[in-house]
Amino acid sequence: MSATPPSAPLLTPDTEHRGMIGLLPAPARPFALLARFDRPIGWWLLFWPGAWSVALAGGAVDRWDLILWLLLGSIAMRGAGCVFNDIIDRDLDRQVARTRSRPLASGAVSVTAAAVWLVLLCLVGLAVLLQLHGFAAVVALCSLAPVAAYPFMKRITWWPQIWLGLVFSWAALVGWAEITRALSWPGLLLYAGSICWVVGYDTIYALQDREDDALIGVRSSALRMGSRVRSGVAAFYVAALALWAGAIWVLRPDWLAIVALLPVALHFTWQVATLRPDDGAGALARFRSNRFAGLLMFLACVVVGTTL
């Protein structure tokens, strides 16, 4: 009697014709997929640190318009970042099962067309930039260098997630600078905590690609942590909470204010306690759950930063 071969692990491709993507005209779909419009989790994660800083600085009510502008900027610039990343990584993406269906890797979009699409998305980002005051606009522009360098980090360091944290948390500096016209300690601590948060959740995300990454020589924190990945993610989440508590304490030295972080702390605890490093689908679900972690942190910042 022949043995039944083990089933292959379930992989979730990075491009899916679903939801609103499926309603678009066929020629537009590859460009929407290239900007990851089918995967809103990316722009949620890019958006939340900016919303936190606006709320913690006391602008959740008076500057609700700024929060909406940051949301638009997050959607456009996350899309632009994905396009740029895919232009750089198209050869590597063809070698990874989860990413070989991306429009550039599969040949559905040419490099020239992708470059034009990148410029258009950056123009939307420019429109958002023009809504900011001078100092905040300069802070926002300073993000361009680390954004451009990010796709190369996985080739030269085991910790590209730290660099991603620098990039994906930058909106915290922009929002704080726009509200306060300065970069003071609460905003800087909020930013530092966000970097640790990003390293934690992107390590979880990288668990899906560990085998392919090892074969093609791409580095990641998930590979570097090895069998200690759960404790590593937990350590970065604890560091994030400690830095956020420091930001709140500098702003409002009251232990009751720190309690506002309890819901997000419980959410992080659930992520780590239920994480199974060899379960790709489970890792993806816990990665995506960070949109709710971001919301919980936003509510904490609203509670602490808003005076009635």
C-alpha positions in Angstrom: 0.0 0.0 0.0 1.5 3.3 -1.0 1.8 6.1 1.5 -0.1 9.3 1.1 2.3 12.1 0.3 2.3 15.0 2.8 0.3 18.0 1.7 2.2 21.1 0.7 2.0 24.0 3.1 -0.7 26.5 2.3 0.8 29.7 0.9 -1.1 32.9 0.5 0.1 34.7 -2.6 0.8 38.4 -2.5 -1.5 39.2 -5.3 -5.2 38.2 -5.3 -8.0 39.2 -7.6 -10.6 39.7 -5.0 -13.0 42.3 -3.6 -12.8 45.7 -5.3 -9.8 44.5 -7.4 -12.0 42.1 -9.2 -14.4 44.9 -10.1 -11.6 47.0 -11.8 -11.1 46.9 -15.6 -8.7 44.1 -16.5 -5.8 46.5 -17.6 -6.0 48.3 -14.2 -5.8 45.3 -12.0 -2.1 44.6 -12.3 -1.3 48.2 -11.2 -3.7 48.0 -8.3 -2.1 44.7 -7.3 1.4 46.2 -7.7 0.5 48.9 -5.2 -1.0 46.2 -2.9 -4.5 47.8 -2.9 -5.8 44.3 -2.4 -3.9 44.2 0.9 -5.0 47.2 3.0 -3.1 45.9 6.1 0.0 47.6 4.8 -1.3 51.1 4.7 -3.1 50.6 8.0 0.2 49.7 9.6 1.9 52.7 7.9 -1.0 55.0 9.0 -1.4 54.1 12.7 1.9 55.7 14.0 0.9 59.0 12.5 -2.6 58.9 14.0 -1.1 58.0 17.4 1.2 61.0 17.4 -1.6 63.4 16.4 -3.8 62.0 19.1 -1.1 61.9 21.9 -0.2 65.5 21.1 -3.8 66.5 21.6 -5.0 66.9 18.0 -7.4 64.0 17.7 -10.4 66.4 17.8 -9.1 69.7 16.4 -6.9 68.1 13.7 -9.1 65.3 12.5 -8.4 66.6 9.0 -4.7 65.9 9.5 -5.5 62.3 10.4 -7.4 61.9 7.2 -4.6 63.5 5.2 -2.2 61.0 6.8 -4.5 58.2 5.9 -4.5 59.2 2.2 -0.7 59.7 2.3 -0.3 56.2 3.8 -2.3 54.6 1.1 -0.4 56.4 -1.7 3.1 56.1 -0.2 2.7 52.5 0.9 1.7 51.8 -2.7 4.7 53.7 -4.0 7.0 51.9 -1.7 5.6 48.5 -2.8 6.1 49.5 -6.5 9.7 50.6 -5.8 10.4 47.5 -3.8 9.1 45.2 -6.5 11.2 47.0 -9.2 14.3 46.3 -7.1 13.3 42.8 -6.0 11.6 41.4 -9.2 14.4 38.8 -9.7 14.2 37.6 -6.1 10.4 37.5 -6.1 10.5 35.0 -9.0 12.3 32.6 -6.7 9.8 32.8 -3.8 6.6 30.8 -4.1 4.5 33.4 -2.3 5.8 36.4 -4.4 6.3 35.0 -7.9 2.8 36.0 -8.9 3.5 39.7 -8.3 2.9 41.8 -11.4 6.5 42.6 -12.1 7.8 39.2 -11.2 5.2 37.5 -13.4 5.7 39.9 -16.3 2.1 41.3 -16.1 3.6 44.9 -15.8 6.7 46.2 -17.4 9.4 48.1 -15.5 8.7 51.2 -17.5 5.0 51.1 -16.7 5.7 50.4 -13.0 8.0 53.5 -12.9 5.2 55.7 -14.4 2.8 54.3 -11.8 5.4 55.0 -9.1 5.6 58.7 -10.1 1.8 59.1 -10.1 1.5 57.6 -6.6 4.3 60.0 -5.4 2.3 62.9 -6.8 -0.5 62.0 -4.4 2.0 61.9 -1.6 3.2 65.4 -2.7 -0.4 66.7 -2.4 -0.4 65.4 1.2 3.0 67.0 1.9 1.7 70.4 0.8 -0.9 70.2 3.6 1.9 70.3 6.3 3.7 73.2 7.8 7.3 73.8 7.0 9.0 71.9 9.8 6.7 68.9 9.5 7.2 68.9 5.7 11.0 68.8 6.1 10.6 65.9 8.6 8.5 64.0 6.1 10.9 64.6 3.2 13.8 63.2 5.4 12.0 59.8 5.1 12.9 59.4 1.4 16.4 58.2 2.0 15.6 55.3 4.4 12.6 54.4 2.2 14.9 54.2 -0.9 17.5 52.1 1.0 15.0 49.6 2.5 14.8 47.1 -0.4 18.6 46.5 -0.2 18.7 45.9 3.6 17.6 42.2 3.3 20.8 41.6 1.2 23.2 43.1 3.8 21.8 42.6 7.3 19.9 39.9 9.2 17.7 42.7 10.6 15.9 44.4 7.7 12.9 44.5 9.9 14.6 47.2 12.0 15.1 49.3 8.9 11.4 48.7 8.0 10.6 50.0 11.4 12.4 53.2 10.8 10.4 53.7 7.6 7.0 52.4 8.7 7.1 54.5 11.9 8.1 57.7 10.3 4.6 59.2 10.3 4.8 59.3 14.1 7.5 62.0 13.7 5.5 63.8 11.0 2.3 63.9 13.0 4.1 65.0 16.2 6.0 67.7 14.3 2.9 69.1 12.7 1.0 69.4 16.0 3.8 70.6 18.3 6.2 72.2 15.8 9.0 70.3 17.4 10.4 66.8 17.9 10.3 66.4 21.7 10.7 63.4 23.9 7.1 62.0 23.9 7.1 62.0 20.1 10.6 60.4 19.9 9.7 57.7 22.4 6.5 57.0 20.5 8.5 56.6 17.3 11.1 54.3 19.0 8.3 52.1 20.4 6.7 51.9 17.0 10.0 50.7 15.5 10.0 47.8 18.0 6.4 47.1 17.2 7.2 46.9 13.5 10.1 44.5 14.1 7.8 42.3 16.1 5.0 42.0 13.6 7.2 41.9 10.5 9.2 39.0 12.1 5.9 37.2 12.3 5.2 38.0 8.7 8.7 36.8 7.6 7.9 33.3 9.1 6.0 32.5 5.9 9.2 32.8 3.8 11.9 31.3 6.0 12.6 28.3 3.8 12.7 30.2 0.5 14.7 33.0 2.1 17.3 30.6 3.4 17.6 29.0 -0.1 18.1 32.2 -2.0 20.2 34.0 0.6 17.8 36.6 1.7 18.2 37.6 5.4 15.5 38.3 8.0 15.0 38.5 11.7 12.8 35.4 11.6 15.8 33.4 10.3 18.2 35.1 12.7 16.1 34.3 15.7 15.7 30.7 14.7 14.0 28.6 17.3 13.8 31.6 19.6 11.4 33.5 17.4 8.5 33.6 19.8 10.6 35.0 22.7 12.3 37.4 20.2 8.9 38.8 19.1 7.8 39.0 22.7 10.9 41.0 23.6 10.3 43.5 20.9 6.7 43.9 21.9 7.7 44.4 25.5 10.2 47.1 24.4 7.5 48.8 22.4 5.1 48.9 25.4 7.9 50.2 27.6 8.8 53.0 25.2 5.2 53.9 24.7 4.7 54.0 28.5 7.7 56.4 28.6 6.1 58.7 26.0 2.9 58.8 28.0 4.7 59.3 31.3 6.7 62.3 30.0 3.5 63.8 28.8 1.3 62.8 31.8 3.1 61.4 34.8 0.2 59.4 36.2 0.0 55.6 36.6 -3.6 55.7 35.5 -2.5 57.0 32.1 -0.2 54.0 31.7 -3.2 51.7 32.2 -4.5 52.9 28.8 -1.9 50.6 27.3 -3.4 47.5 28.9 -5.7 46.5 25.9 -2.8 46.6 23.4 -0.6 44.7 25.9 -3.2 42.0 26.1 -3.4 41.8 22.3 0.4 41.4 22.0 0.2 38.6 24.7 -2.4 36.8 22.6 -0.3 37.1 19.5 2.8 35.6 21.1 1.0 33.0 23.1 -0.8 31.6 20.1 2.0 32.0 17.5 3.2 28.8 15.9 6.4 29.5 13.9 5.7 26.6 11.4 2.1 27.6 10.7 2.3 30.1 7.8 -1.5 30.8 7.8 -1.5 31.4 11.5 1.5 33.7 11.3 -0.3 35.7 8.5 -3.4 36.0 10.6 -1.5 37.3 13.6 0.5 39.7 11.5 -2.8 41.1 10.1 -4.3 41.4 13.5 -1.9 44.3 14.2 -4.4 46.6 12.5 -6.4 46.1 15.6 -3.3 46.5 17.8 -2.9 49.9 16.0 -6.5 50.8 16.7 -6.1 50.0 20.4 -3.0 52.1 20.6 -4.7 54.9 18.9 -7.6 54.8 21.4 -5.0 54.9 24.2 -3.4 58.0 22.7 -6.8 59.6 22.4 -7.6 59.0 26.0 -4.2 60.3 27.3 -3.8 63.2 24.9 -7.3 64.6 24.7 -8.3 67.1 27.4 -12.0 67.9 27.9 
